[in-house]
Amino acid sequence: MASNVHLTPELEAFARACVEDGRFNNVSEVVRAGFRALQEAEERRAHFNAMLDAVREETVRDGAVDLDSVLAEADSIIDKTGR
């Protein structure tokens, strides 16, 4: 699939510098690498959002526990065991 992409002068200079440094054979490879990085970032974001949704659902289903309650329970257990 052929596409025509217009880059800002700064991005064009960056892409050409990547080619000149020998990291890529041409600007198209630089652009593809950029899209792969964007795709990976979007997949990580989607995974993170799915985890947040799961936590929200768990909170609604099981109820939320705040830090103060956890610390109070831990203190109570410690007091009971005499440590």
Buried (B, 14 or more C-beta within 10 A) or exposed (E): EEEEEEBEEEBEEBBBEBBEEEEBEEBEBBBEBBEEEEEEEEEEEEEEEEEEEEEEEEEEEEEEEEEEEEEEEEEEEEEEEEE
